[in-house]
Amino acid sequence: SVIPAMRKALVKLYEEKVVSKPNNRDCTSLVEALGKLGAEGDNSVTLKTMLEPYIKIGSSPWIDKPLAHQMAAFERSCLDVLVESLSPVPLSLLLITALLEQKIVFVSNRRSSLVSTIAGLRSLLRPLGWSHLIVPTAPSSLASDLVQYPAPFILGIPLDSTESKNIIKTLPDDITLVDVDVGRVILTKNFSHHSTGDSDGEKATTLALRSQVLHLAESLGNVIGGYQSDSVWRCDSPLSDSFAGVNISRKVEAVQKIARAFILELTAGINTCCYWIEEESNAADENRAEQNILFDEDRFLHLKQLRSERAYCTLFESDDLARANHQSSLEARPILALDLNDFDLVMDTFLRGQSMSSFISSQRKETMPYW
C-alpha cells in the first residue's frame, strides 16, 4: 500500500503547489524547495508540517483498515494502472500470454508502474495464479542474467540506465515484451512450450500457435472493449469519443469480470474429467493411503468442443461460472468458449502449464469421482 499512498500524496501536492497556478506545469521550483528543506536538518519539522496533510490524504484508504480491505484496495489500484496503460486487445494478449506461462518482460521509466501493472496482471490470473519466478523491479545487473532463465518468468526492468536499455535491445526471441509507457505488447516469436528447431514441423507449429494467440487476443479484446463502451469500441469515426472519456471504474470492471469469466470457462468441466484414487499402503500406519488424481485429457477436450458448439450443458453448473455469467451481463459459453478447430494449440499449451496442474491438484475429493 506504500506505492499507491505515496502516488496519491504526490499527485495532491503537485496539483495544489504547481497546477493550481495559471499555465504552470513546471515542478522544478517545488522539487528544489523540498530538497533544500530535506537537506537542512533544522528544517525537518517544517518539511514534516508541510507534507503531513498530503500524506494523510494518500494514506487515508489504508490506515486502520483490515488487511483484507487493504489487499483488495491495493489490487484495485494496480488494476487501474494496468487498464489505463493497455487498451483491450494488448491487455488480452498479455493475459493469454500469462495463462500460457510464457516469459514476460515489463519495461517502464517508472518503477511504480512496473510494480502496479505486474501486480494487476497477477490478480487477473485467479483462480489459477502464477507458479513461476516473478520480479517486479529487476536491476540491470540482475536482469541481464534473469532474461536467460530457462523457465517462465515475469520481470520488470526499469529503463533508468544505459545497461537496462541495452538488455531490452538484445532480448531473446522467446520473451514477450510489455512497454507500459507506450501501451504496447510485442508477442514472443518462440513459445516456451513449443521450442523451435530445424524441422519444418516444429517451426510450423510455433507459427500456428502464435497466430492462434493473436486471433484469440483480438476476439477477447473485442469482448472487453465492447463491454467497456460499446459505442466507442464499435465506432471507427475519427470524430468519435475515445476511451479516455470512459469511466475508469467501468473499464476495470469489464476487465475483471470478463477475465474471470474467460478463465472459469477455460477450466469448466475439469472435475468431471478428474478421478481421485487412493491406494492403501502396506506400511504400519493403516490409515495412510497414497492419493493420486488422474486427469482424462481427451474427455476434457471433447467437453470444450461441445461447450463451444452449445451442445453441452452441465447438469449442475459451477456457482463461480454462473455468478461470472450473471455479473458480466454475458454468457461465457459460447462467447468465451474456445473452438478447438481454431484454438487447439492454445488449449494444448494451456493444459501443459504448471498453473493448470496445480489447479487440478487443489480440487477437493468430493468434487470428483473417487474410489
C-alpha positions as a LaTeX table, in Angstrom:
\begin{tabular}{lrrr}
\hline
Residue & $x$ (\AA) & $y$ (\AA) & $z$ (\AA) \\
\hline
Ser1 & 0.00 & 0.00 & 0.00 \\
Val2 & 3.00 & 2.34 & 0.26 \\
Ile3 & 3.30 & 2.93 & $-3.50$ \\
Pro4 & $-0.35$ & 3.93 & $-4.17$ \\
Ala5 & $-0.42$ & 6.01 & $-0.98$ \\
Met6 & 2.77 & 7.83 & $-2.00$ \\
Arg7 & 1.46 & 8.35 & $-5.53$ \\
Lys8 & $-1.80$ & 9.87 & $-4.27$ \\
Ala9 & 0.03 & 12.15 & $-1.83$ \\
Leu10 & 2.44 & 13.41 & $-4.52$ \\
Val11 & $-0.39$ & 13.98 & $-7.03$ \\
Lys12 & $-2.28$ & 16.08 & $-4.49$ \\
Leu13 & 0.87 & 18.05 & $-3.65$ \\
Tyr14 & 1.57 & 18.64 & $-7.35$ \\
Glu15 & $-1.98$ & 19.77 & $-8.03$ \\
Glu16 & $-2.01$ & 22.33 & $-5.22$ \\
Lys17 & 1.52 & 23.66 & $-5.48$ \\
Val18 & 2.04 & 23.58 & $-9.26$ \\
Val19 & $-1.10$ & 23.02 & $-11.35$ \\
Ser20 & $-3.18$ & 25.47 & $-9.31$ \\
Lys21 & $-1.09$ & 28.33 & $-10.75$ \\
Pro22 & $-2.26$ & 29.51 & $-14.21$ \\
Asn23 & $-0.43$ & 27.95 & $-17.19$ \\
Asn24 & 2.06 & 26.22 & $-14.91$ \\
Arg25 & 3.29 & 22.64 & $-15.23$ \\
Asp26 & 6.92 & 23.07 & $-14.19$ \\
Cys27 & 7.62 & 21.46 & $-10.82$ \\
Thr28 & 11.33 & 22.34 & $-10.72$ \\
Ser29 & 10.88 & 25.02 & $-8.06$ \\
Leu30 & 8.83 & 22.65 & $-5.89$ \\
Val31 & 11.43 & 19.89 & $-6.14$ \\
Glu32 & 14.23 & 22.33 & $-5.28$ \\
Ala33 & 12.32 & 23.67 & $-2.28$ \\
Leu34 & 11.61 & 20.18 & $-0.93$ \\
Gly35 & 15.23 & 19.15 & $-1.49$ \\
Lys36 & 16.52 & 22.23 & 0.34 \\
Leu37 & 14.22 & 21.60 & 3.30 \\
Gly38 & 15.20 & 17.96 & 3.43 \\
Ala39 & 18.92 & 18.78 & 3.35 \\
Glu40 & 18.71 & 21.21 & 6.25 \\
Gly41 & 18.33 & 19.29 & 9.48 \\
Asp42 & 16.90 & 22.24 & 11.38 \\
Asn43 & 14.03 & 22.50 & 8.94 \\
Ser44 & 12.93 & 18.86 & 9.24 \\
Val45 & 9.92 & 19.93 & 11.31 \\
Thr46 & 8.97 & 22.44 & 8.64 \\
Leu47 & 9.15 & 19.77 & 5.93 \\
Lys48 & 7.10 & 17.35 & 8.02 \\
Thr49 & 4.47 & 20.00 & 8.71 \\
Met50 & 4.27 & 20.86 & 5.03 \\
Leu51 & 3.89 & 17.25 & 3.81 \\
Glu52 & 1.76 & 15.84 & 6.61 \\
Pro53 & $-1.66$ & 16.88 & 5.17 \\
Tyr54 & $-0.82$ & 15.26 & 1.84 \\
Ile55 & 0.49 & 12.10 & 3.49 \\
Lys56 & $-2.77$ & 11.80 & 5.43 \\
Ile57 & $-4.75$ & 12.13 & 2.19 \\
Gly58 & $-2.63$ & 9.48 & 0.48 \\
Ser59 & $-2.76$ & 7.01 & 3.38 \\
Ser60 & $-6.44$ & 7.51 & 4.27 \\
Pro61 & $-7.64$ & 4.45 & 2.25 \\
Trp62 & $-5.21$ & 2.22 & 4.16 \\
Ile63 & $-4.82$ & 3.41 & 7.75 \\
Asp64 & $-6.79$ & 1.43 & 10.37 \\
Lys65 & $-8.35$ & $-0.77$ & 7.68 \\
Pro66 & $-8.41$ & $-4.62$ & 7.86 \\
Leu67 & $-5.63$ & $-6.37$ & 5.96 \\
Ala68 & $-8.12$ & $-7.94$ & 3.53 \\
His69 & $-9.53$ & $-4.49$ & 2.77 \\
Gln70 & $-6.04$ & $-3.12$ & 2.17 \\
Met71 & $-5.21$ & $-6.01$ & $-0.16$ \\
Ala72 & $-8.39$ & $-5.50$ & $-2.18$ \\
Ala73 & $-7.76$ & $-1.75$ & $-2.42$ \\
Phe74 & $-4.15$ & $-2.32$ & $-3.46$ \\
Glu75 & $-5.13$ & $-4.78$ & $-6.21$ \\
Arg76 & $-7.79$ & $-2.39$ & $-7.44$ \\
Ser77 & $-5.29$ & 0.49 & $-7.63$ \\
Cys78 & $-2.89$ & $-1.79$ & $-9.54$ \\
Leu79 & $-5.62$ & $-2.81$ & $-11.96$ \\
Asp80 & $-6.39$ & 0.86 & $-12.54$ \\
Val81 & $-2.80$ & 1.40 & $-13.70$ \\
Leu82 & $-2.79$ & $-1.75$ & $-15.86$ \\
Val83 & $-6.10$ & $-0.96$ & $-17.57$ \\
Glu84 & $-5.12$ & 2.67 & $-18.17$ \\
Ser85 & $-1.77$ & 1.58 & $-19.62$ \\
Leu86 & $-3.03$ & $-1.07$ & $-22.07$ \\
Ser87 & $-6.03$ & $-0.96$ & $-24.40$ \\
Pro88 & $-8.34$ & $-4.02$ & $-24.59$ \\
Val89 & $-6.55$ & $-6.02$ & $-27.31$ \\
Pro90 & $-2.96$ & $-5.63$ & $-25.96$ \\
Leu91 & $-4.28$ & $-6.34$ & $-22.46$ \\
Ser92 & $-5.99$ & $-9.51$ & $-23.73$ \\
Leu93 & $-2.78$ & $-10.54$ & $-25.46$ \\
Leu94 & $-0.88$ & $-10.09$ & $-22.19$ \\
Leu95 & $-3.47$ & $-12.10$ & $-20.23$ \\
Ile96 & $-3.39$ & $-15.00$ & $-22.70$ \\
Thr97 & 0.42 & $-15.00$ & $-22.77$ \\
Ala98 & 0.48 & $-15.22$ & $-18.98$ \\
Leu99 & $-2.11$ & $-18.02$ & $-18.96$ \\
Leu100 & 0.12 & $-19.94$ & $-21.37$ \\
Glu101 & 3.02 & $-19.35$ & $-18.93$ \\
Gln102 & 5.42 & $-17.60$ & $-21.26$ \\
Lys103 & 8.41 & $-15.42$ & $-20.42$ \\
Ile104 & 7.25 & $-11.82$ & $-19.99$ \\
Val105 & 9.28 & $-8.64$ & $-19.50$ \\
Phe106 & 7.66 & $-5.34$ & $-18.49$ \\
Val107 & 9.59 & $-2.12$ & $-19.15$ \\
Ser108 & 8.88 & 1.42 & $-17.99$ \\
Asn109 & 10.64 & 4.60 & $-16.93$ \\
Arg110 & 8.59 & 4.49 & $-13.71$ \\
Arg111 & 9.26 & 1.78 & $-11.16$ \\
Ser112 & 5.86 & 2.25 & $-9.53$ \\
Ser113 & 4.18 & 1.48 & $-12.87$ \\
Leu114 & 6.13 & $-1.78$ & $-13.14$ \\
Val115 & 5.07 & $-2.88$ & $-9.65$ \\
Ser116 & 1.43 & $-1.90$ & $-10.24$ \\
Thr117 & 1.00 & $-3.46$ & $-13.69$ \\
Ile118 & 2.64 & $-6.74$ & $-12.69$ \\
Ala119 & 0.55 & $-6.97$ & $-9.51$ \\
Gly120 & $-2.55$ & $-6.14$ & $-11.56$ \\
Leu121 & $-1.81$ & $-8.91$ & $-14.05$ \\
Arg122 & $-1.22$ & $-11.40$ & $-11.26$ \\
Ser123 & $-4.63$ & $-10.62$ & $-9.74$ \\
Leu124 & $-6.33$ & $-11.27$ & $-13.09$ \\
Leu125 & $-4.97$ & $-14.83$ & $-13.20$ \\
Arg126 & $-7.07$ & $-16.07$ & $-10.30$ \\
Pro127 & $-8.08$ & $-18.75$ & $-9.56$ \\
Leu128 & $-5.09$ & $-20.19$ & $-11.46$ \\
Gly129 & $-2.31$ & $-17.91$ & $-10.23$ \\
Trp130 & 1.33 & $-17.69$ & $-11.30$ \\
Ser131 & 3.62 & $-20.53$ & $-10.15$ \\
His132 & 6.94 & $-19.27$ & $-11.53$ \\
Leu133 & 9.58 & $-16.60$ & $-10.98$ \\
Ile134 & 8.31 & $-13.04$ & $-10.64$ \\
Val135 & 10.50 & $-9.96$ & $-10.03$ \\
Pro136 & 8.58 & $-6.64$ & $-10.29$ \\
Thr137 & 11.72 & $-4.48$ & $-10.45$ \\
Ala138 & 14.96 & $-6.15$ & $-11.50$ \\
Pro139 & 18.17 & $-4.03$ & $-11.56$ \\
Ser140 & 20.20 & $-4.21$ & $-14.74$ \\
Ser141 & 22.95 & $-6.24$ & $-13.04$ \\
Leu142 & 20.39 & $-8.95$ & $-12.22$ \\
Ala143 & 18.14 & $-8.59$ & $-15.27$ \\
Ser144 & 20.94 & $-9.47$ & $-17.71$ \\
Asp145 & 21.07 & $-12.97$ & $-16.17$ \\
Leu146 & 17.35 & $-13.40$ & $-15.49$ \\
Val147 & 16.32 & $-12.89$ & $-19.12$ \\
Gln148 & 18.30 & $-16.05$ & $-19.91$ \\
Tyr149 & 16.37 & $-18.06$ & $-17.29$ \\
Pro150 & 15.05 & $-21.25$ & $-18.95$ \\
Ala151 & 11.67 & $-21.41$ & $-17.16$ \\
Pro152 & 8.71 & $-19.00$ & $-17.42$ \\
Phe153 & 9.06 & $-15.67$ & $-15.58$ \\
Ile154 & 7.63 & $-12.19$ & $-15.22$ \\
Leu155 & 10.25 & $-9.44$ & $-14.90$ \\
Gly156 & 10.02 & $-5.68$ & $-14.54$ \\
Ile157 & 13.02 & $-3.76$ & $-15.89$ \\
Pro158 & 13.21 & 0.00 & $-15.19$ \\
Leu159 & 14.57 & 1.95 & $-18.15$ \\
Asp160 & 16.68 & 4.23 & $-15.98$ \\
Ser161 & 20.13 & 3.26 & $-17.24$ \\
Thr162 & 22.00 & 2.57 & $-20.46$ \\
Glu163 & 22.59 & $-1.01$ & $-19.31$ \\
Ser164 & 18.84 & $-1.65$ & $-18.96$ \\
Lys165 & 18.13 & $-0.24$ & $-22.42$ \\
Asn166 & 20.86 & $-2.44$ & $-23.92$ \\
Ile167 & 19.29 & $-5.51$ & $-22.29$ \\
Ile168 & 15.94 & $-4.72$ & $-23.91$ \\
Lys169 & 17.58 & $-4.36$ & $-27.31$ \\
Thr170 & 19.07 & $-7.86$ & $-27.08$ \\
Leu171 & 16.19 & $-9.80$ & $-25.52$ \\
Pro172 & 15.94 & $-13.50$ & $-26.52$ \\
Asp173 & 13.25 & $-14.42$ & $-29.06$ \\
Asp174 & 11.20 & $-16.37$ & $-26.51$ \\
Ile175 & 10.26 & $-13.29$ & $-24.44$ \\
Thr176 & 7.08 & $-11.21$ & $-24.74$ \\
Leu177 & 7.81 & $-7.51$ & $-24.20$ \\
Val178 & 5.32 & $-5.19$ & $-22.49$ \\
Asp179 & 6.08 & $-1.47$ & $-22.89$ \\
Val180 & 3.96 & 0.07 & $-20.15$ \\
Asp181 & 4.69 & 3.68 & $-21.10$ \\
Val182 & 3.73 & 3.21 & $-24.76$ \\
Gly183 & 0.90 & 0.73 & $-24.11$ \\
Arg184 & 2.30 & $-1.93$ & $-26.43$ \\
Val185 & 2.69 & $-5.72$ & $-26.15$ \\
Ile186 & 5.16 & $-7.41$ & $-28.54$ \\
Leu187 & 4.40 & $-11.12$ & $-28.64$ \\
Thr188 & 7.23 & $-13.64$ & $-28.43$ \\
Lys189 & 8.38 & $-15.28$ & $-31.64$ \\
Asn190 & 9.11 & $-18.63$ & $-29.97$ \\
Phe191 & 6.75 & $-20.05$ & $-27.37$ \\
Ser192 & 8.37 & $-21.75$ & $-24.39$ \\
His193 & 6.27 & $-24.90$ & $-24.56$ \\
His194 & 6.88 & $-25.27$ & $-28.31$ \\
Ser195 & 10.60 & $-24.77$ & $-28.81$ \\
Thr196 & 11.69 & $-24.22$ & $-32.37$ \\
Gly197 & 14.15 & $-26.49$ & $-34.13$ \\
Asp198 & 15.46 & $-27.18$ & $-37.56$ \\
Ser199 & 12.49 & $-29.27$ & $-38.61$ \\
Asp200 & 9.80 & $-27.58$ & $-40.67$ \\
Gly201 & 7.13 & $-29.22$ & $-38.48$ \\
Glu202 & 8.29 & $-27.53$ & $-35.27$ \\
Lys203 & 8.56 & $-24.15$ & $-36.97$ \\
Ala204 & 5.10 & $-24.52$ & $-38.48$ \\
Thr205 & 3.65 & $-25.45$ & $-35.08$ \\
Thr206 & 5.20 & $-22.37$ & $-33.45$ \\
Leu207 & 3.90 & $-20.07$ & $-36.17$ \\
Ala208 & 0.44 & $-21.62$ & $-35.96$ \\
Leu209 & 0.36 & $-21.22$ & $-32.17$ \\
Arg210 & 1.43 & $-17.59$ & $-32.43$ \\
Ser211 & $-1.30$ & $-16.96$ & $-34.99$ \\
Gln212 & $-3.91$ & $-18.57$ & $-32.75$ \\
Val213 & $-2.83$ & $-16.44$ & $-29.78$ \\
Leu214 & $-3.10$ & $-13.23$ & $-31.81$ \\
His215 & $-6.53$ & $-14.27$ & $-33.11$ \\
Leu216 & $-7.76$ & $-15.11$ & $-29.61$ \\
Ala217 & $-6.41$ & $-11.83$ & $-28.19$ \\
Glu218 & $-8.29$ & $-9.85$ & $-30.81$ \\
Ser219 & $-11.51$ & $-11.76$ & $-30.11$ \\
Leu220 & $-11.23$ & $-11.41$ & $-26.33$ \\
Gly221 & $-10.22$ & $-7.76$ & $-26.67$ \\
Asn222 & $-13.36$ & $-7.11$ & $-28.72$ \\
Val223 & $-15.48$ & $-8.53$ & $-25.90$ \\
Ile224 & $-13.71$ & $-6.38$ & $-23.28$ \\
Gly225 & $-13.80$ & $-3.25$ & $-25.43$ \\
Gly226 & $-17.47$ & $-3.69$ & $-26.22$ \\
Tyr227 & $-18.31$ & $-4.14$ & $-22.56$ \\
Gln228 & $-16.27$ & $-1.09$ & $-21.52$ \\
Ser229 & $-18.04$ & 1.18 & $-24.00$ \\
Asp230 & $-19.79$ & $-0.38$ & $-26.96$ \\
Ser231 & $-20.47$ & 2.97 & $-28.66$ \\
Val232 & $-16.78$ & 3.91 & $-28.57$ \\
Trp233 & $-15.38$ & 0.48 & $-29.42$ \\
Arg234 & $-17.66$ & $-0.21$ & $-32.39$ \\
Cys235 & $-17.27$ & 3.21 & $-34.00$ \\
Asp236 & $-14.26$ & 3.87 & $-36.22$ \\
Ser237 & $-15.04$ & 7.55 & $-36.85$ \\
Pro238 & $-12.08$ & 9.87 & $-36.11$ \\
Leu239 & $-14.58$ & 12.26 & $-34.55$ \\
Ser240 & $-15.93$ & 9.70 & $-32.07$ \\
Asp241 & $-15.13$ & 9.79 & $-28.38$ \\
Ser242 & $-12.00$ & 7.99 & $-27.22$ \\
Phe243 & $-11.63$ & 5.55 & $-24.36$ \\
Ala244 & $-10.01$ & 8.36 & $-22.38$ \\
Gly245 & $-13.51$ & 9.60 & $-21.65$ \\
Val246 & $-14.79$ & 6.24 & $-20.37$ \\
Asn247 & $-15.07$ & 5.93 & $-16.61$ \\
Ile248 & $-12.07$ & 4.04 & $-15.18$ \\
Ser249 & $-14.32$ & 2.03 & $-12.87$ \\
Arg250 & $-16.29$ & 0.81 & $-15.87$ \\
Lys251 & $-13.12$ & $-0.19$ & $-17.72$ \\
Val252 & $-11.63$ & $-2.05$ & $-14.74$ \\
Glu253 & $-14.93$ & $-3.78$ & $-14.02$ \\
Ala254 & $-15.08$ & $-5.05$ & $-17.60$ \\
Val255 & $-11.53$ & $-6.42$ & $-17.47$ \\
Gln256 & $-12.03$ & $-8.09$ & $-14.09$ \\
Lys257 & $-15.31$ & $-9.79$ & $-14.89$ \\
Ile258 & $-14.51$ & $-10.91$ & $-18.41$ \\
Ala259 & $-11.02$ & $-12.15$ & $-17.48$ \\
Arg260 & $-12.53$ & $-14.18$ & $-14.64$ \\
Ala261 & $-15.33$ & $-15.50$ & $-16.84$ \\
Phe262 & $-12.79$ & $-16.48$ & $-19.50$ \\
Ile263 & $-10.61$ & $-18.39$ & $-17.01$ \\
Leu264 & $-13.62$ & $-20.10$ & $-15.46$ \\
Glu265 & $-14.73$ & $-21.14$ & $-18.95$ \\
Leu266 & $-11.24$ & $-22.48$ & $-19.67$ \\
Thr267 & $-11.36$ & $-24.63$ & $-16.54$ \\
Ala268 & $-15.06$ & $-25.56$ & $-16.72$ \\
Gly269 & $-15.60$ & $-29.32$ & $-16.74$ \\
Ile270 & $-12.34$ & $-30.21$ & $-15.01$ \\
Asn271 & $-13.99$ & $-32.02$ & $-12.11$ \\
Thr272 & $-15.95$ & $-34.33$ & $-14.41$ \\
Cys273 & $-12.65$ & $-35.32$ & $-16.06$ \\
Cys274 & $-10.71$ & $-35.96$ & $-12.83$ \\
Tyr275 & $-10.65$ & $-39.18$ & $-10.84$ \\
Trp276 & $-9.46$ & $-39.35$ & $-7.23$ \\
Ile277 & $-7.69$ & $-42.63$ & $-6.50$ \\
Glu278 & $-6.49$ & $-43.80$ & $-3.09$ \\
Glu279 & $-4.23$ & $-46.84$ & $-2.80$ \\
Glu280 & $-3.86$ & $-48.43$ & 0.58 \\
Ser281 & $-0.34$ & $-48.58$ & 1.89 \\
Asn282 & 1.28 & $-51.67$ & 3.41 \\
Ala283 & 3.06 & $-49.52$ & 5.97 \\
Ala284 & 2.48 & $-49.83$ & 9.69 \\
Asp285 & 0.06 & $-46.91$ & 9.62 \\
Glu286 & $-3.02$ & $-48.48$ & 8.05 \\
Asn287 & $-4.80$ & $-45.11$ & 7.88 \\
Arg288 & $-2.29$ & $-43.73$ & 5.40 \\
Ala289 & $-3.10$ & $-44.10$ & 1.72 \\
Glu290 & $-1.39$ & $-42.89$ & $-1.42$ \\
Gln291 & $-3.56$ & $-40.31$ & $-3.15$ \\
Asn292 & $-3.50$ & $-39.51$ & $-6.86$ \\
Ile293 & $-5.65$ & $-37.55$ & $-9.29$ \\
Leu294 & $-5.98$ & $-38.87$ & $-12.83$ \\
Phe295 & $-6.98$ & $-36.36$ & $-15.49$ \\
Asp296 & $-8.79$ & $-37.54$ & $-18.64$ \\
Glu297 & $-7.47$ & $-35.03$ & $-21.19$ \\
Asp298 & $-9.36$ & $-36.50$ & $-24.17$ \\
Arg299 & $-12.68$ & $-36.18$ & $-22.36$ \\
Phe300 & $-11.85$ & $-32.63$ & $-21.27$ \\
Leu301 & $-11.04$ & $-31.54$ & $-24.83$ \\
His302 & $-14.24$ & $-33.19$ & $-26.04$ \\
Leu303 & $-16.23$ & $-31.20$ & $-23.46$ \\
Lys304 & $-14.50$ & $-27.99$ & $-24.52$ \\
Gln305 & $-15.56$ & $-28.54$ & $-28.12$ \\
Leu306 & $-19.13$ & $-29.32$ & $-27.10$ \\
Arg307 & $-19.30$ & $-26.16$ & $-25.00$ \\
Ser308 & $-18.10$ & $-24.03$ & $-27.91$ \\
Glu309 & $-20.90$ & $-25.52$ & $-30.02$ \\
Arg310 & $-23.55$ & $-25.04$ & $-27.31$ \\
Ala311 & $-24.06$ & $-28.79$ & $-27.47$ \\
Tyr312 & $-23.21$ & $-29.46$ & $-23.85$ \\
Cys313 & $-24.69$ & $-28.10$ & $-20.65$ \\
Thr314 & $-23.72$ & $-29.31$ & $-17.19$ \\
Leu315 & $-26.50$ & $-30.66$ & $-15.01$ \\
Phe316 & $-25.22$ & $-28.56$ & $-12.10$ \\
Glu317 & $-23.35$ & $-25.52$ & $-13.37$ \\
Ser318 & $-20.45$ & $-24.23$ & $-11.31$ \\
Asp319 & $-21.56$ & $-21.47$ & $-8.92$ \\
Asp320 & $-18.48$ & $-19.45$ & $-9.85$ \\
Leu321 & $-19.20$ & $-19.69$ & $-13.58$ \\
Ala322 & $-22.90$ & $-18.92$ & $-13.13$ \\
Arg323 & $-22.04$ & $-15.91$ & $-10.97$ \\
Ala324 & $-19.50$ & $-14.67$ & $-13.53$ \\
Asn325 & $-22.05$ & $-15.01$ & $-16.31$ \\
His326 & $-24.63$ & $-13.05$ & $-14.33$ \\
Gln327 & $-22.29$ & $-10.29$ & $-13.21$ \\
Ser328 & $-20.72$ & $-9.85$ & $-16.63$ \\
Ser329 & $-24.05$ & $-9.50$ & $-18.43$ \\
Leu330 & $-22.74$ & $-12.07$ & $-20.93$ \\
Glu331 & $-22.86$ & $-15.82$ & $-21.27$ \\
Ala332 & $-19.37$ & $-17.27$ & $-21.07$ \\
Arg333 & $-20.41$ & $-20.11$ & $-23.36$ \\
Pro334 & $-20.15$ & $-19.87$ & $-26.33$ \\
Ile335 & $-18.79$ & $-16.29$ & $-26.44$ \\
Leu336 & $-15.68$ & $-17.17$ & $-24.42$ \\
Ala337 & $-15.51$ & $-20.91$ & $-25.12$ \\
Leu338 & $-12.63$ & $-21.97$ & $-27.37$ \\
Asp339 & $-13.42$ & $-23.81$ & $-30.57$ \\
Leu340 & $-10.70$ & $-26.45$ & $-30.83$ \\
Asn341 & $-10.86$ & $-26.22$ & $-34.60$ \\
Asp342 & $-9.40$ & $-22.73$ & $-34.24$ \\
Phe343 & $-7.51$ & $-22.85$ & $-30.93$ \\
Asp344 & $-6.30$ & $-26.43$ & $-30.47$ \\
Leu345 & $-2.66$ & $-25.41$ & $-29.93$ \\
Val346 & $-3.66$ & $-22.74$ & $-27.40$ \\
Met347 & $-5.62$ & $-25.27$ & $-25.37$ \\
Asp348 & $-2.82$ & $-27.85$ & $-25.61$ \\
Thr349 & $-0.26$ & $-25.34$ & $-24.33$ \\
Phe350 & $-2.61$ & $-24.25$ & $-21.55$ \\
Leu351 & $-3.08$ & $-27.84$ & $-20.35$ \\
Arg352 & 0.70 & $-28.33$ & $-20.16$ \\
Gly353 & 1.16 & $-25.39$ & $-17.78$ \\
Gln354 & 2.12 & $-25.65$ & $-14.13$ \\
Ser355 & $-0.82$ & $-23.47$ & $-13.06$ \\
Met356 & $-3.31$ & $-25.89$ & $-14.61$ \\
Ser357 & $-1.58$ & $-28.83$ & $-12.93$ \\
Ser358 & $-1.66$ & $-27.06$ & $-9.57$ \\
Phe359 & $-5.31$ & $-26.12$ & $-10.06$ \\
Ile360 & $-6.25$ & $-29.75$ & $-10.72$ \\
Ser361 & $-4.29$ & $-30.89$ & $-7.67$ \\
Ser362 & $-6.09$ & $-28.34$ & $-5.49$ \\
Gln363 & $-9.55$ & $-29.77$ & $-6.21$ \\
Arg364 & $-11.36$ & $-31.47$ & $-3.35$ \\
Lys365 & $-12.04$ & $-35.17$ & $-3.29$ \\
Glu366 & $-15.79$ & $-34.62$ & $-3.01$ \\
Thr367 & $-15.94$ & $-32.73$ & $-6.33$ \\
Met368 & $-14.88$ & $-35.68$ & $-8.50$ \\
Pro369 & $-15.44$ & $-39.45$ & $-8.83$ \\
Tyr370 & $-13.25$ & $-41.35$ & $-6.37$ \\
Trp371 & $-12.55$ & $-44.82$ & $-5.12$ \\
\hline
\end{tabular}
